[in-house]
Amino acid sequence: MMGLSRIGLWSCLSVALLLLLLRAEAASIPITILETARARGAVCLDGSPPAYHLERGSGSGINNWLVHMEGGGWCEDLASCVSRRDTYKGSSLKMEKTMGFSGILGSKQAANPDFYNWNRIKIRYCDGSSFTGDVEAVDPKTKLFFRGERVWQAVIDDLLAKGMKNAQNAILSGCSAGGLAAILHCDKFRSLLPASARVKCVSDAGYFIHGTDIAGGSYVESFYSKVVKLHGSAKTLPASCTSRMRPELCFFPQYVAQSMRTPLFILNSAYDAWQIKNILAPSAVDKGGSWKSCKLDLKKCSAAQLQVVQNYRAQFLRAVNVGLGNSSSKGLFINSCYAHCQSGSVATWLSDKSPVVSNTKIGKAIGDWFYDRSAIQKIDSPYPSNPTCVNIDSDS
């Protein structure tokens, strides 16, 4: 009993230390509402102007820019978009007025040594299309606007005017739907910055694969097809992909990354929690709910289910190989944690308890790759082999 008490005490102390670290990273970074974007029709689902949070760089980072796009899933039909419209996922009027940054956006040198003093921006996500929508007409019944691509361009133009046009180093990054957006907009971002600048992109939990679900189909393909059609995304997706295949397939990074010109870093779990829940075993396919417990906690999977999950890892790694090919400019950090989004938290970025692959933490891997200190292509062994994994499962 005494041993258990000590373990419990140390556990509580670890949690307390983590909370202190999180507080130390937190800051009240005010929201910028881009009112001028209305004139160009660059608005959220509800017609409100786009928004972002900016913390200015200093010292050696004054001409370096890290633009991070918020995640938040997608809406594929009018009903799902209406359900987002009056929330922070569809309206800047509903967004919090200040935000704290941590992880890749953190301002503490010890916790984020490579990027702490850069100009750091989080673009708020309020369009439901990974910033790809561009429909001129406003839906007459719902008053919905599908203008994600215009939102992205308006914010980027504003940042260029605020000094990003003189960037020496720049990263376009994002988590989940924002991580997908980082891939889809990567080459365009590169084209807007000085030719002399070092520009790269980082996708965190955004490498959604064209996977097979538990029924043998591809529910996610039909889902993305609806998103692309509703938001008018076909004309804004990378032409290097849409010239070769159907537009909805160009929502899958494996088909976009292979023709990208800008260096890309893929940070992902091979057992991405969102993908297991929504690509491998979506509720629409899991009619009887037999996967419900397994999807919440892999330790609750049956032996047969766990084998299916391991097969999904194999699907994922094949998709990564298709996207990256033999390119040495592309970086990889694929761990075996049951996680979704790992760059935005001090706990998973570069803390004592952060996940490790080949003796390297995420923050170190991305920094080394960006500055060409070393080539980074790290793939973890299969679940549950990595004792440094922590469960940071969150919705996309």
HELIX and SHEET records of a PDB file:
HELIX    1   1 MET A    2  GLU A   25  1                                  24    
HELIX    2   2 GLU A   35  ARG A   40  5                                   6    
HELIX    3   3 GLY A   59  GLY A   61  5                                   3    
HELIX    4   4 LEU A   78  ARG A   85  1                                   8    
HELIX    5   5 SER A   92  LYS A   94  5                                   3    
HELIX    6   6 GLY A  103  LEU A  105  5                                   3    
HELIX    7   7 GLY A  148  ALA A  161  1                                  14    
HELIX    8   8 MET A  164  ASN A  166  5                                   3    
HELIX    9   9 ALA A  177  LEU A  184  1                                   8    
HELIX   10  10 CYS A  186  SER A  191  1                                   6    
HELIX   11  11 TYR A  219  HIS A  231  1                                  13    
HELIX   12  12 SER A  233  LYS A  235  5                                   3    
HELIX   13  13 ALA A  239  THR A  242  1                                   4    
HELIX   14  14 PRO A  247  PHE A  251  5                                   5    
HELIX   15  15 PRO A  253  VAL A  256  1                                   4    
HELIX   16  16 ALA A  257  SER A  259  5                                   3    
HELIX   17  17 ALA A  273  GLN A  275  1                                   3    
HELIX   18  18 ILE A  276  LEU A  280  3                                   5    
HELIX   19  19 LYS A  292  LEU A  296  1                                   5    
HELIX   20  20 LEU A  298  LYS A  300  5                                   3    
HELIX   21  21 ALA A  303  LEU A  324  1                                  22    
HELIX   22  22 VAL A  346  TRP A  349  1                                   4    
HELIX   23  23 ILE A  362  PHE A  370  1                                   9    
SHEET    1   A10 THR A  98  MET A  99  0                                        
SHEET    2   A10 ILE A  29  ILE A  33 -1                                        
SHEET    3   A10 ALA A  51  GLU A  55 -1                                        
SHEET    4   A10 ASN A 119  ILE A 123 -1                                        
SHEET    5   A10 ASN A  64  MET A  69  1                                        
SHEET    6   A10 ASN A 169  CYS A 175  1                                        
SHEET    7   A10 ARG A 198  ASP A 204  1                                        
SHEET    8   A10 LEU A 264  SER A 269  1                                        
SHEET    9   A10 GLY A 331  ASN A 335  1                                        
SHEET   10   A10 GLN A 377  ILE A 379  1                                        
SHEET    1   B 2 VAL A 356  VAL A 357  0                                        
SHEET    2   B 2 THR A 360  LYS A 361 -1                                        
END                                                                             
